[in-house]
Amino acid sequence: MQTEPTSSTPALPAATAAGHGADAGEAWSQRLRLLLESTGEGIFGIDLDGRCTFINRAGASMLGWRTEQVLGKNMHCLMHHTHGDGSAYPEADCPIFNAFRQGLPCRIDSEVLWRADGSSFSAEYSSYPILDKGVVQGAVATFVDITERKHGEELLRQARDELEQRVQARTAELSRALEQLRDLSAYSETVREDERTRIARDIHDELGSLLVALKMDVNWLEKRIEDRPALEDKCQGMGRLIDSAVDKLGRIITDLRPSILDHQGLWAALEWQAQEFVETTELRHDVQVHVSAGVLPPAGVLGERWAIAVFRIFQEMLSNVARHAKAQSVEIRLYVDGPPQPVLHLEVRDDGAGAERDAFSHPHSYGVMGMRERAGHFGGTLMIDSVPGHGTLVRLTMPLPDEDLQAPS
């Protein structure tokens, strides 16, 4: 229920005492009656006792009464006696009557009015006090049947509720599908890393040992043909090729599975990777590493998967600088704060070409998508801040895993 602010209602015009006052008053009354009868809204007036002083045909028809049956009747008792839920509606609470009792105009669209046959209809009504020389004489009320409007609003509400339910169900379905895709992606990464580890070990154990054996055979052969310079030169050339193959094989093994990650842990592996990058690219650089005392790289199966995810993200950060940035300098920051809930913060900033923000959310930005998926699977976030012509900052935030948790499948 809404109550409009109190406003003074002009007094009804009075007939002029001189000249043709009576005729003018009659003419005015006739025009007023025509106006009341021509409107489709119900209009009635009540005196200070709440009795009906006038009602137009539209109002009487909506209530199911004839006009003469309504005149003189208490309008609250006639049409407003009960709430829509069937509970009694005291006359003292009636907003229509308060228009003259308290001088409170109102406009209500949340109640029902009652017909002569006992049925009700949703109504919107207004009530204003009638003033004569500043003295309240009664009230005038207008009302209209809004059953169809309420029905439409109810249908709209039901449709909206149904749509919200469908959206919620669809959102939940999409969320489950996205979670499944993330789990599948994480599982695929785990399988890929396991396969890389297996291949790296096979290459080291099989090809590495074969190359070492071949190198020894070439050295053995070279010692026995010292009197034949041409063959000796050939053996030396073969030795250099074997040495080159061993170096390349070592780089391949390192790319597949850096041994330093297994032997010295993630912090050393990240620092080593940073140094390898700046030596290879020859960029001006500023590398800073700080790990709070007592914080060790996470252990166990979960810790191993977490560490390789961080390492691969770091590799992708540096790879993007080398391939796309066209930078002159790079800043690398590794910071791991202390217990009880340590978090890794890893930043790579370059002064290169930069890019528009949309470039990093493009559907074909697979490198960025991969980094975000890796980070997100372990509760981390990846932030990219880039301005064309002013370089790029990539910041990874990764909470260290709890060793008591089970490794993700």
Secondary structure, DSSP 8 states (H G I E B T S, - for coil): ----------B-----SSTTHHHHHHHHHHHHHHHHHHSSSEEEEE-TTSBEEEE-HHHHHHHT--HHHHTTSBHHHHH-SB-TTS-B--GGG-HHHHHHHS---EEEEEEEEE-TTS-EEEEEEEEEEEEETTEEEEEEEEEEE-HHHHHHHHHHHHHHHHHHHHHHHHHHHHHHHHHHHHHHHHHHHHHHHHHHHHHHHHIIIIIIHHHHHHHHHHHHHHHT-TT-HHHHHHHHHHHHHHHHHHHHHHHHHHHHS-HHHHHT-HHHHHHHHHHHHHHHH--EEEEEEEE-TT-----HHHHHHHHHHHHHHHHHHHHHIIIII--SEEEEEEEE--SSS-EEEEEEEE-S----GGGGG-TT-HHHHHHHHHHHHTT-EEEEEE-TTS-EEEEEEEE---TTS----
